[in-house]
Amino acid sequence: MLMDISSEMIHSLLPVFMVTTLGISVFAVGLMEGAAEATALIVKVFSGVVSDYWGKRKPLAVLGYGLGAMSKPLFALASTAGLVLTARLIDRVGKGIRGAPRDALVADITPPELRGAAFGLRQSLDTVGAFVGPLLAMGLMLLWANDFRAVFWVATIPAFLCVVLLIWGVREPERPAGAVRINPISRINLQRLSSDYWWVVGIGAVFTLARFSEAFLVLRAQQGGLGLAWTPLVLIGMNLIYAACAYPFGKLADRVRHTTLLAWGLVLLIAADALLAYSNQWTWVWAGISLWGLHMAMTQGLLATMVAATAPENLRGTAFGFFNLMSGLAMLVASALAGWLWDQFGASFTFVAGTVFSVLALGLLLLRPAEKLAIHS
């Protein structure tokens, strides 16, 4: 939660800062966002493999959160696109290092019958930071007359508090005595990842193509006349819904078929994209953003639960890593395509493309025979 407060204080303002202060094109913003998020997700492969081989999750989490904290001052110092990109990449490498070990740790310490609730709760707490951060950013922008850099400096404080809390406040289960280290990416171990698991990986990648960076939500709202100081309201509104609904949907995932929840989540995303494509008038934009947040609450913790349910216990870090590798590549393609469509044809085409990919994902989901899936409670 602390790291998310820090990150979202910056990220809720960063797209507008890059376009209005640094003069960067929306296409370049899309490429930078895609590259940054893809970097984080790709790095998760290696950190997940290392955590499975080593049998320890916390040291990698400390390293990842530490890199994230160290990147924050660079945003305040940035005067060129290059330094912003450098800061984003360092921050996202840190996120990549900590992501898979953290998710594997959650799965390791949670009873299987409560795993959906656990991932929903983690997602909910994470998202509390995702609306508190923009709320603080908006208040400070109003207080300090749109001083982006001053807000970025304040954002460094919760980031470093996060690292302190992790080092002294979090413990992980001891590795069983006599446990044998394995090579998680050996051929025999990779063959232990079932077809159900790889189906989850594939559907997660298509989900990511349909759901590009939230930076485009911020830019769509600003296009509709939202003032600079008020742009964090976009992520505040979306994440309030996300945080409020993630845990209930997580608990629901422990009782109902996962594919049913995924299908309804895609229906929500289709509706959100359609509304955002239709108009930049505030009523339509906020309706679209609200449905986007509800979609995130319904699907993001659920996909993590499905990965944990379909992967062997001692390969969970690797499983989360490969899942995030494919999602990372899809995020790079999706954000670059979204930015290009925005620059070439207008904002509406960006969200029309999101609708098309969402329909494709829903079709793949509905075509998969239910009896072949062992991913329901």
C-alpha positions in Angstrom: 0.0 0.0 0.0 2.8 2.4 0.9 4.6 1.8 -2.4 1.4 2.2 -4.3 0.7 5.5 -2.6 4.1 6.7 -3.8 3.9 5.4 -7.3 0.3 6.6 -7.9 1.2 10.1 -6.6 3.6 10.2 -9.6 1.8 8.1 -12.2 -1.5 10.0 -11.8 0.3 13.2 -12.9 3.0 11.7 -15.1 1.2 11.5 -18.5 0.0 15.1 -18.3 3.5 16.2 -17.0 5.1 14.5 -20.0 2.7 16.0 -22.6 2.2 19.5 -21.2 5.6 20.2 -19.4 8.1 18.2 -21.4 6.2 18.4 -24.8 6.2 14.6 -25.4 3.7 13.2 -28.0 1.0 10.8 -26.9 2.5 8.1 -29.1 5.8 8.5 -27.2 3.9 8.3 -23.9 2.3 5.1 -25.1 5.7 3.6 -26.0 7.2 4.6 -22.7 4.3 3.3 -20.7 4.3 0.0 -22.6 8.1 -0.4 -22.3 8.0 0.4 -18.6 5.2 -2.0 -17.8 6.5 -4.7 -20.1 9.9 -4.4 -18.4 8.3 -5.1 -15.0 6.4 -8.0 -16.2 9.3 -9.6 -18.1 11.7 -9.3 -15.2 9.1 -11.3 -13.1 10.1 -14.4 -15.0 13.6 -14.3 -13.7 12.8 -13.3 -10.2 10.1 -16.0 -10.0 12.6 -18.7 -11.2 15.2 -17.5 -8.7 12.7 -17.6 -5.8 11.7 -21.2 -6.7 15.3 -22.3 -6.9 16.5 -20.4 -3.8 13.4 -21.2 -1.8 13.2 -17.7 -0.4 10.8 -14.9 -1.5 11.5 -11.9 1.0 15.1 -11.0 -0.1 13.9 -10.5 -3.7 11.0 -8.5 -2.5 13.3 -6.2 -0.5 15.5 -5.7 -3.5 12.5 -4.9 -5.8 10.9 -2.5 -3.4 14.3 -0.8 -2.7 14.8 -0.1 -6.5 11.3 1.3 -6.6 12.1 3.7 -3.8 15.4 4.7 -5.3 13.7 5.7 -8.6 11.3 8.2 -7.1 13.7 11.2 -6.8 14.5 10.9 -10.5 11.0 11.9 -11.5 11.3 15.1 -9.5 14.7 15.9 -11.2 13.6 15.0 -14.8 13.8 17.7 -17.4 13.9 15.4 -20.5 12.0 12.4 -21.8 15.2 10.3 -21.4 15.4 10.8 -17.6 11.7 10.1 -17.2 12.1 6.8 -19.1 15.2 5.9 -17.0 13.2 6.5 -13.8 10.3 4.5 -15.1 12.5 1.6 -16.1 14.3 1.4 -12.8 11.0 1.6 -11.0 9.5 -1.1 -13.1 12.6 -3.4 -12.9 12.1 -3.1 -9.1 8.4 -4.0 -9.5 9.4 -6.9 -11.7 11.8 -8.3 -9.2 9.4 -8.2 -6.3 6.2 -9.2 -8.1 6.4 -13.0 -8.7 8.1 -13.8 -5.3 5.4 -11.7 -3.5 2.5 -13.4 -5.3 4.1 -16.8 -4.7 4.5 -16.0 -1.0 0.8 -15.1 -0.7 0.0 -18.5 -2.3 2.5 -20.3 0.0 1.1 -19.0 3.3 -2.7 -19.2 2.4 -4.9 -22.2 2.7 -6.2 -23.3 -0.8 -9.8 -22.8 0.2 -9.1 -19.1 1.0 -6.7 -18.3 -1.8 -9.2 -16.3 -3.8 -10.0 -14.2 -0.8 -6.3 -13.7 0.0 -5.5 -12.5 -3.5 -8.6 -10.3 -3.4 -7.5 -8.8 -0.1 -4.0 -8.2 -1.4 -5.4 -6.5 -4.5 -7.8 -4.4 -2.4 -5.1 -3.1 -0.1 -2.8 -2.5 -3.0 -5.6 -0.5 -4.6 -6.2 1.6 -1.4 -2.8 3.0 -2.2 -3.8 3.5 -5.8 -6.5 6.0 -4.8 -4.9 7.6 -1.8 -1.8 8.5 -3.9 -3.8 10.4 -6.6 -5.9 12.0 -3.9 -2.7 13.3 -2.2 -1.3 14.4 -5.6 -4.5 16.3 -6.4 -4.5 18.1 -3.0 -0.9 19.1 -3.3 -1.3 20.3 -6.9 -4.1 22.6 -5.7 -2.1 23.7 -2.7 1.1 24.3 -4.6 -0.3 25.8 -7.9 0.4 22.8 -10.2 4.0 22.3 -9.1 4.6 18.8 -10.4 8.1 18.5 -9.1 7.2 19.3 -5.5 4.5 16.6 -5.5 7.1 14.1 -6.9 9.5 14.9 -4.1 6.8 14.2 -1.5 6.1 10.9 -3.2 9.5 9.6 -2.1 8.5 9.5 1.6 6.0 6.6 1.5 8.3 4.7 -0.9 11.1 4.6 1.6 8.7 3.8 4.5 7.6 0.8 2.5 11.1 -0.6 2.4 11.6 -0.1 6.1 8.3 -1.9 6.9 9.2 -4.8 4.7 12.7 -5.3 6.2 11.5 -5.2 9.8 7.8 -6.2 9.7 7.5 -9.1 7.3 8.5 -12.8 7.8 8.2 -15.7 5.5 7.9 -19.4 6.3 11.1 -21.3 6.8 12.2 -23.6 4.0 11.6 -27.2 5.1 14.7 -29.0 6.4 16.3 -31.2 3.8 14.4 -29.6 0.9 16.1 -30.3 -2.4 16.7 -27.4 -4.8 15.3 -27.9 -8.3 16.0 -26.2 -11.6 12.5 -24.6 -12.3 13.2 -24.2 -16.0 14.5 -27.6 -16.7 12.5 -29.5 -19.4 11.0 -32.0 -16.9 9.8 -29.3 -14.6 8.4 -27.1 -17.4 6.4 -30.2 -18.5 4.7 -30.2 -15.0 3.0 -26.9 -16.0 -0.4 -28.2 -17.3 -2.4 -27.2 -20.3 -4.8 -25.5 -18.0 -2.0 -23.3 -16.7 -0.9 -22.4 -20.2 -4.5 -21.6 -21.1 -4.6 -19.1 -18.2 -1.3 -17.6 -19.5 -2.9 -17.2 -23.0 -6.1 -15.6 -21.8 -4.2 -13.3 -19.5 -2.2 -12.0 -22.5 -5.3 -11.3 -24.5 -6.8 -9.6 -21.5 -3.8 -7.3 -21.4 -4.1 -6.4 -25.1 -7.7 -5.4 -24.3 -6.7 -3.4 -21.2 -3.9 -1.0 -22.1 -2.2 1.5 -19.7 -4.5 3.6 -17.5 -2.5 6.6 -18.7 -5.0 6.7 -21.6 -7.9 7.1 -19.2 -6.2 10.2 -17.7 -5.5 11.7 -21.1 -9.1 11.0 -22.2 -10.5 12.8 -19.1 -8.1 15.7 -19.7 -9.2 15.9 -23.4 -12.8 16.3 -22.1 -11.7 19.5 -20.2 -10.5 18.2 -16.8 -8.0 20.7 -15.3 -4.4 19.7 -14.6 -4.8 19.7 -10.9 -7.9 17.5 -11.1 -6.5 14.8 -13.4 -5.7 12.5 -10.4 -9.4 12.2 -9.9 -9.4 9.7 -12.8 -7.3 7.1 -10.9 -8.9 8.0 -7.6 -12.4 7.2 -8.9 -11.3 4.0 -10.7 -9.3 2.7 -7.7 -12.0 3.5 -5.2 -14.3 1.1 -7.0 -11.4 -1.4 -7.5 -10.5 -1.4 -3.9 -14.0 -1.7 -2.6 -14.9 -4.6 -4.9 -11.7 -6.6 -5.2 -12.0 -8.5 -1.9 -15.8 -9.4 -2.3 -15.0 -10.6 -5.8 -12.0 -12.6 -4.4 -14.3 -14.3 -1.9 -16.8 -15.0 -4.6 -14.0 -16.7 -6.7 -13.6 -19.3 -3.9 -17.3 -20.4 -4.5 -18.1 -20.0 -8.2 -16.5 -21.1 -11.5 -13.6 -18.8 -12.4 -14.4 -18.7 -16.1 -17.9 -17.3 -15.3 -16.4 -14.4 -13.4 -13.8 -13.8 -16.2 -16.5 -13.7 -18.8 -18.5 -11.1 -16.8 -15.3 -9.1 -16.3 -14.8 -8.9 -20.0 -18.4 -7.8 -20.6 -17.7 -4.9 -18.2 -14.5 -4.0 -20.1 -16.3 -4.1 -23.4 -18.9 -1.7 -22.0 -16.2 0.6 -20.5 -14.3 0.8 -23.8 -17.5 1.5 -25.7 -18.4 4.4 -23.4 -14.9 5.9 -23.6 -14.9 5.6 -27.4 -18.3 7.2 -27.7 -17.6 10.6 -26.1 -15.1 12.6 -24.0 -18.0 14.4 -22.3 -17.5 13.9 -18.5 -20.7 11.8 -18.0 -19.6 9.2 -20.5 -15.9 9.3 -19.4 -16.7 8.8 -15.7 -19.1 6.0 -16.5 -16.4 4.3 -18.6 -13.8 4.7 -15.8 -16.2 3.3 -13.2 -16.8 0.2 -15.3 -13.1 -0.1 -15.9 -12.5 -0.2 -12.2 -15.2 -2.8 -11.6 -13.7 -5.0 -14.4 -10.2 -4.7 -12.7 -11.7 -5.8 -9.3 -13.4 -8.8 -10.9 -10.5 -10.1 -12.9 -7.0 -9.2 -11.6 -7.0 -11.1 -8.3 -8.9 -13.9 -10.1 -6.2 -14.4 -12.7 -3.6 -14.6 -9.9 -5.8 -17.2 -8.2 -6.1 -19.2 -11.4 -2.3 -19.2 -11.8 -1.8 -20.4 -8.2 -4.5 -23.1 -8.7 -3.0 -24.6 -11.9 0.7 -24.5 -10.9 2.7 -27.0 -8.7 3.6 -25.5 -5.3 7.4 -25.5 -5.9 7.0 -23.9 -9.3 4.7 -21.1 -8.4 7.3 -18.4 -8.7 8.2 -19.6 -12.2 4.5 -19.9 -13.1 3.7 -16.3 -12.1 6.9 -15.3 -13.9 5.8 -16.8 -17.3 2.3 -15.5 -16.8 3.6 -12.0 -16.4 6.1 -12.4 -19.3 3.3 -12.9 -21.7 1.2 -10.2 -20.2 4.3 -7.9 -20.4 4.7 -8.5 -24.1 1.0 -7.9 -24.6 1.2 -4.6 -22.6 4.0 -3.3 -24.8 2.0 -4.0 -27.9 -1.2 -2.7 -26.5 0.1 0.6 -25.2 2.2 1.3 -28.3 -0.8 0.5 -30.5 -3.1 2.6 -28.3 -0.8 5.6 -28.5 -0.4 5.3 -32.3 -4.1 5.1 -32.9 -4.6 8.1 -30.7 -2.1 10.2 -32.6 -3.2 9.0 -36.1 -7.0 8.7 -35.8 -8.1 10.2 -32.5 -8.8 8.9 -29.0 -12.0 7.1 -30.0 -10.1 4.7 -32.2 -7.9 3.7 -29.2 -10.9 2.6 -27.2 -12.6 0.9 -30.2 -9.4 -1.2 -30.5 -9.8 -2.1 -26.8 -13.4 -3.2 -27.5 -12.3 -5.4 -30.4 -9.6 -7.2 -28.3 -12.1 -7.6 -25.4 -14.6 -9.3 -27.7 -11.8 -11.6 -29.0 -10.9 -12.5 -25.4 -14.5 -13.2 -24.5 -14.8 -15.4 -27.6 -11.7 -17.5 -26.6 -13.1 -17.8 -23.1 -16.5 -19.1 -24.3 -15.0 -21.5 -26.8 -12.9 -23.3 -24.1 -14.9 -26.4 -23.0 -15.7 -26.0 -19.3 -15.0 -29.6 -18.6 -11.4 -29.2 -19.6 -10.8 -26.6 -16.9 -9.7 -27.6 -13.4 -9.8 -24.0 -12.2 -13.0 -23.7 -10.2 -13.7 -24.3 -6.6 
